[in-house]
Every structure is written in structure tokens, then in C-alpha cells.
Amino acid sequence: MRYSRQKEMVLNEVLSRCDHPTADEIYTSVRARCPGISLGTVYRNLNSLVEMGSVRRVGIPGKADRFDRTLEQHNHMYCLECGCVQDVSVDEEALRAVLEKTPELELEGYSLTLYGLCPNCRRKARQ
């Protein structure tokens, strides 16, 4: 893939964040430093970075894709109240045991996204 200053800026923006930003959020941040960048350029660069394996796409059905700096296999939780995406720890051994109960499947990988309330929204709901 070709190097470009804009691609580097998009990559650095994703790598600097822990909040699984959307393309629009990345665009807003990068545009503050590079006013000439377009939203289409951000999308093209994000797609290219995903294809290169430099960032990870986190799909939330019915919502905008998020982008993650952590490339290792891990899972996510989507907050139904505020829309944040957080990394969650799941017992991989227990998950494998569940998947082994359907031996007719030949899995090559998986993406697990849990849905619920993040700690901040849970606290607000209790008040």
C-alpha cells in the first residue's frame, strides 16, 4: 500500500485513542490538524488500514463501524444507552467449550459483541 501523510494521520488518530472511534469522530479530530482532508479520504484510508491489518474494524449492527487499535483477538461491549464501545474480557476456554458443542461448524474466527449498559450508564440508571 502507498504511504500518504493523510493515511499516517488517520492511523495515528486511531492508535492514540482507546474509545473505538467512528470514521466521523476520526475525521473531526484529523480535520482540526489537516483542514483540507475530506470524509471520503478518511473512509478510504480506514478501509486501507483495515485491509493492511494496521487497525481493526468493530461492526455494531445498525450503527456506524468503530475502529480499534488493538489487533489481538478480544471482545467488545456496546452500551445501549450512551453508545460507547469497550473491550471486555471473556473466558475463552468457556467460549470454546460452547462452540465445541456444535462440531458440524468449521469456524475460522469470531467477533463477539455484547450489548448492555456501561458502568457509567448503570450508575445513572440506579440513581
Backbone as CSV, one residue per row, in Angstrom:
resi,resn,N_x,N_y,N_z,CA_x,CA_y,CA_z,C_x,C_y,C_z
1,MET,0.835,-1.195,0.000,0.000,0.000,0.000,0.878,1.256,0.000
2,ARG,0.381,2.254,-0.649,1.096,3.521,-0.761,1.085,4.286,0.557
3,TYR,2.198,4.941,0.853,2.273,5.810,2.024,1.667,7.157,1.663
4,SER,0.945,7.725,2.599,0.499,9.108,2.444,0.445,9.752,3.825
5,ARG,0.666,11.042,3.846,0.624,11.784,5.109,-0.765,11.682,5.738
6,GLN,-1.800,11.722,4.899,-3.163,11.638,5.417,-3.427,10.265,6.040
7,LYS,-2.937,9.198,5.392,-3.110,7.853,5.942,-2.409,7.752,7.296
8,GLU,-1.221,8.328,7.372,-0.470,8.315,8.633,-1.228,9.068,9.724
9,MET,-1.834,10.184,9.378,-2.606,10.960,10.359,-3.817,10.160,10.848
10,VAL,-4.504,9.482,9.931,-5.665,8.666,10.308,-5.214,7.524,11.210
11,LEU,-4.143,6.844,10.843,-3.620,5.758,11.663,-3.232,6.255,13.047
12,ASN,-2.501,7.343,13.112,-2.080,7.873,14.414,-3.272,8.270,15.275
13,GLU,-4.321,8.759,14.644,-5.522,9.116,15.403,-6.150,7.878,16.032
14,VAL,-6.265,6.802,15.275,-6.825,5.560,15.823,-5.919,5.029,16.930
15,LEU,-4.616,5.021,16.687,-3.674,4.473,17.663,-3.637,5.271,18.962
16,SER,-4.003,6.540,18.896,-3.947,7.398,20.088,-5.204,7.304,20.953
17,ARG,-6.208,6.557,20.491,-7.499,6.546,21.194,-7.835,5.166,21.731
18,CYS,-8.535,5.178,22.852,-8.991,3.927,23.482,-10.497,3.753,23.355
19,ASP,-11.174,4.689,22.691,-12.635,4.720,22.720,-13.320,4.135,21.491
20,HIS,-12.598,3.441,20.629,-13.200,2.821,19.452,-13.989,3.852,18.635
21,PRO,-13.293,4.842,18.072,-13.983,5.932,17.377,-14.608,5.504,16.052
22,THR,-15.612,6.256,15.643,-16.218,6.094,14.324,-15.376,6.868,13.305
23,ALA,-15.630,6.639,12.027,-14.934,7.391,10.977,-15.222,8.881,11.121
24,ASP,-16.447,9.249,11.473,-16.794,10.663,11.644,-15.994,11.292,12.779
25,GLU,-15.816,10.561,13.872,-15.041,11.085,15.007,-13.568,11.240,14.626
26,ILE,-13.057,10.285,13.869,-11.672,10.369,13.404,-11.523,11.563,12.460
27,TYR,-12.474,11.714,11.555,-12.468,12.831,10.614,-12.438,14.167,11.356
28,THR,-13.278,14.326,12.353,-13.341,15.580,13.113,-11.997,15.894,13.757
29,SER,-11.373,14.887,14.350,-10.078,15.101,15.011,-8.969,15.408,14.007
30,VAL,-8.912,14.644,12.930,-7.844,14.841,11.939,-8.035,16.168,11.214
31,ARG,-9.274,16.523,10.957,-9.566,17.769,10.235,-9.092,18.998,11.007
32,ALA,-9.068,18.900,12.340,-8.566,20.013,13.148,-7.088,20.281,12.840
33,ARG,-6.346,19.259,12.463,-4.920,19.394,12.146,-4.669,19.501,10.641
34,CYS,-5.609,19.002,9.860,-5.452,18.973,8.396,-6.788,19.388,7.773
35,PRO,-7.065,20.704,7.729,-8.382,21.179,7.282,-8.786,20.734,5.883
36,GLY,-7.837,20.392,5.029,-8.151,20.014,3.660,-8.588,18.568,3.488
37,ILE,-8.529,17.763,4.537,-8.883,16.349,4.409,-10.397,16.203,4.269
38,SER,-10.815,15.249,3.460,-12.253,15.021,3.276,-12.680,13.773,4.037
39,LEU,-13.969,13.683,4.297,-14.509,12.499,4.970,-14.278,11.255,4.114
40,GLY,-14.409,11.384,2.807,-14.161,10.261,1.906,-12.730,9.758,2.005
41,THR,-11.785,10.678,2.136,-10.379,10.292,2.290,-10.180,9.530,3.588
42,VAL,-10.835,9.968,4.647,-10.735,9.257,5.934,-11.298,7.845,5.782
43,TYR,-12.454,7.713,5.164,-13.046,6.381,4.950,-12.128,5.494,4.110
44,ARG,-11.596,6.018,3.012,-10.708,5.224,2.156,-9.463,4.775,2.925
45,ASN,-8.901,5.681,3.710,-7.705,5.341,4.477,-8.015,4.342,5.574
46,LEU,-9.150,4.469,6.234,-9.527,3.487,7.256,-9.703,2.106,6.628
47,ASN,-10.388,2.048,5.496,-10.563,0.757,4.817,-9.219,0.156,4.427
48,SER,-8.322,0.979,3.937,-6.990,0.518,3.567,-6.224,0.024,4.793
49,LEU,-6.308,0.742,5.905,-5.610,0.342,7.133,-6.171,-0.964,7.691
50,VAL,-7.480,-1.163,7.548,-8.088,-2.435,7.973,-7.557,-3.562,7.090
51,GLU,-7.545,-3.351,5.776,-7.036,-4.364,4.842,-5.576,-4.700,5.115
52,MET,-4.787,-3.705,5.494,-3.370,-3.901,5.786,-3.154,-4.590,7.131
53,GLY,-4.203,-4.633,7.957,-4.054,-5.220,9.285,-3.467,-4.265,10.308
54,SER,-3.536,-2.958,10.031,-2.988,-1.955,10.944,-3.987,-1.518,12.004
55,VAL,-5.269,-1.596,11.684,-6.338,-1.307,12.639,-7.423,-2.364,12.458
56,ARG,-8.294,-2.437,13.417,-9.365,-3.439,13.394,-10.711,-2.734,13.298
57,ARG,-11.593,-3.267,12.474,-12.949,-2.742,12.346,-13.843,-3.480,13.352
58,VAL,-14.654,-2.717,14.081,-15.610,-3.298,15.022,-17.000,-2.942,14.500
59,GLY,-17.719,-3.952,14.034,-19.055,-3.728,13.493,-20.113,-3.870,14.563
60,ILE,-20.988,-2.896,14.639,-22.141,-2.921,15.539,-23.368,-2.868,14.632
61,PRO,-24.153,-3.942,14.553,-25.300,-3.943,13.635,-26.198,-2.712,13.818
62,GLY,-26.491,-2.060,12.709,-27.365,-0.887,12.728,-26.671,0.402,13.152
63,LYS,-25.379,0.344,13.428,-24.625,1.525,13.870,-23.394,1.696,12.993
64,ALA,-22.764,2.838,13.117,-21.537,3.094,12.359,-20.421,2.179,12.853
65,ASP,-19.591,1.722,11.914,-18.432,0.925,12.303,-17.544,1.737,13.231
66,ARG,-16.871,1.028,14.111,-15.883,1.623,15.011,-14.530,1.073,14.602
67,PHE,-13.475,1.750,15.036,-12.130,1.322,14.693,-11.313,1.178,15.967
68,ASP,-10.527,0.110,16.010,-9.846,-0.307,17.217,-8.353,-0.425,16.950
69,ARG,-7.572,0.055,17.871,-6.114,-0.038,17.749,-5.577,-1.391,18.185
70,THR,-6.358,-2.142,18.958,-5.913,-3.434,19.475,-6.201,-4.514,18.441
71,LEU,-5.164,-5.133,17.936,-5.312,-6.106,16.858,-5.508,-7.532,17.366
72,GLU,-5.038,-7.839,18.568,-5.196,-9.193,19.099,-6.681,-9.511,19.270
73,GLN,-6.989,-10.817,19.216,-8.372,-11.258,19.404,-8.879,-10.790,20.766
74,HIS,-9.959,-10.068,20.768,-10.623,-9.655,22.006,-12.067,-9.324,21.664
75,ASN,-12.851,-9.072,22.683,-14.295,-8.903,22.514,-14.717,-7.519,22.979
76,HIS,-15.940,-7.153,22.626,-16.431,-5.806,22.910,-17.808,-5.820,23.545
77,MET,-18.124,-4.688,24.190,-19.452,-4.457,24.749,-19.923,-3.110,24.216
78,TYR,-21.141,-3.086,23.689,-21.756,-1.869,23.169,-22.796,-1.412,24.174
79,CYS,-22.682,-0.164,24.641,-23.645,0.363,25.605,-24.902,0.834,24.864
80,LEU,-26.017,0.273,25.240,-27.291,0.606,24.600,-27.781,2.002,24.959
81,GLU,-27.226,2.587,26.010,-27.640,3.921,26.445,-26.800,5.017,25.782
82,CYS,-25.494,4.995,25.992,-24.638,6.086,25.505,-23.923,5.761,24.193
83,GLY,-23.914,4.493,23.779,-23.313,4.114,22.510,-21.815,3.883,22.548
84,CYS,-21.215,3.893,23.737,-19.771,3.643,23.789,-19.478,2.170,23.522
85,VAL,-18.270,1.909,23.078,-17.796,0.548,22.853,-16.583,0.351,23.749
86,GLN,-16.582,-0.740,24.507,-15.479,-1.031,25.411,-14.981,-2.451,25.180
87,ASP,-13.700,-2.659,25.447,-13.152,-4.013,25.417,-13.670,-4.756,26.641
88,VAL,-13.998,-6.029,26.467,-14.415,-6.864,27.593,-13.623,-8.170,27.569
89,SER,-13.438,-8.690,28.742,-12.737,-9.958,28.881,-13.767,-11.076,28.972
90,VAL,-13.579,-12.094,28.155,-14.483,-13.241,28.129,-13.633,-14.487,28.345
91,ASP,-14.152,-15.423,29.109,-13.444,-16.670,29.359,-13.387,-17.458,28.055
92,GLU,-12.248,-17.395,27.395,-12.088,-18.018,26.073,-12.270,-19.531,26.146
93,GLU,-11.842,-20.142,27.250,-11.988,-21.586,27.396,-13.462,-21.982,27.444
94,ALA,-14.245,-21.217,28.182,-15.681,-21.496,28.261,-16.350,-21.277,26.904
95,LEU,-15.932,-20.257,26.203,-16.490,-19.990,24.877,-16.157,-21.133,23.916
96,ARG,-14.920,-21.594,23.947,-14.539,-22.734,23.097,-15.368,-23.966,23.430
97,ALA,-15.626,-24.189,24.718,-16.432,-25.350,25.132,-17.833,-25.264,24.545
98,VAL,-18.406,-24.075,24.525,-19.741,-23.885,23.940,-19.682,-24.171,22.442
99,LEU,-18.659,-23.645,21.780,-18.544,-23.827,20.332,-18.280,-25.282,19.952
100,GLU,-17.600,-26.014,20.798,-17.319,-27.422,20.521,-18.590,-28.280,20.559
101,LYS,-19.653,-27.750,21.124,-20.917,-28.494,21.175,-21.622,-28.503,19.824
102,THR,-21.088,-27.743,18.883,-21.621,-27.758,17.514,-20.481,-28.106,16.571
103,PRO,-20.046,-29.384,16.603,-18.877,-29.791,15.814,-19.092,-29.730,14.304
104,GLU,-20.336,-29.595,13.863,-20.579,-29.513,12.421,-20.118,-28.176,11.844
105,LEU,-19.846,-27.221,12.710,-19.355,-25.921,12.242,-17.843,-25.970,12.074
106,GLU,-17.368,-25.344,11.048,-15.925,-25.186,10.866,-15.623,-23.692,10.947
107,LEU,-15.305,-23.240,12.127,-15.092,-21.818,12.364,-13.674,-21.412,12.017
108,GLU,-13.559,-20.237,11.437,-12.248,-19.668,11.132,-11.929,-18.506,12.052
109,GLY,-12.901,-18.033,12.759,-12.714,-16.909,13.669,-14.071,-16.470,14.192
110,TYR,-14.052,-15.466,15.017,-15.315,-14.948,15.530,-15.134,-13.515,15.989
111,SER,-16.246,-12.846,16.130,-16.294,-11.495,16.673,-17.470,-11.475,17.628
112,LEU,-17.191,-11.253,18.876,-18.235,-11.272,19.892,-18.471,-9.861,20.399
113,THR,-19.699,-9.391,20.272,-20.077,-8.087,20.807,-21.252,-8.296,21.739
114,LEU,-21.075,-7.879,22.974,-22.122,-7.954,23.986,-22.848,-6.619,24.018
115,TYR,-24.101,-6.639,24.420,-24.916,-5.431,24.475,-25.441,-5.259,25.893
116,GLY,-25.415,-4.052,26.394,-25.903,-3.780,27.748,-25.593,-2.351,28.133
117,LEU,-25.386,-2.138,29.417,-25.081,-0.802,29.924,-23.652,-0.750,30.443
118,CYS,-22.933,0.310,30.082,-21.579,0.516,30.580,-21.661,0.922,32.058
119,PRO,-20.553,0.894,32.777,-20.580,1.251,34.201,-21.173,2.629,34.477
120,ASN,-20.850,3.635,33.649,-21.396,4.982,33.869,-22.909,5.002,33.719
121,CYS,-23.427,4.353,32.699,-24.878,4.339,32.478,-25.591,3.497,33.537
122,ARG,-24.953,2.442,34.000,-25.540,1.637,35.089,-25.695,2.489,36.345
123,ARG,-24.650,3.293,36.659,-24.720,4.158,37.839,-25.845,5.176,37.697
124,LYS,-25.957,5.775,36.527,-27.011,6.761,36.286,-28.386,6.125,36.403
125,ALA,-28.536,4.896,35.935,-29.824,4.204,35.983,-30.246,3.898,37.407
126,ARG,-29.287,3.687,38.284,-29.591,3.354,39.693,-30.010,4.581,40.491
127,GLN,-29.657,5.762,40.017,-29.968,6.998,40.771,-31.412,7.392,40.652
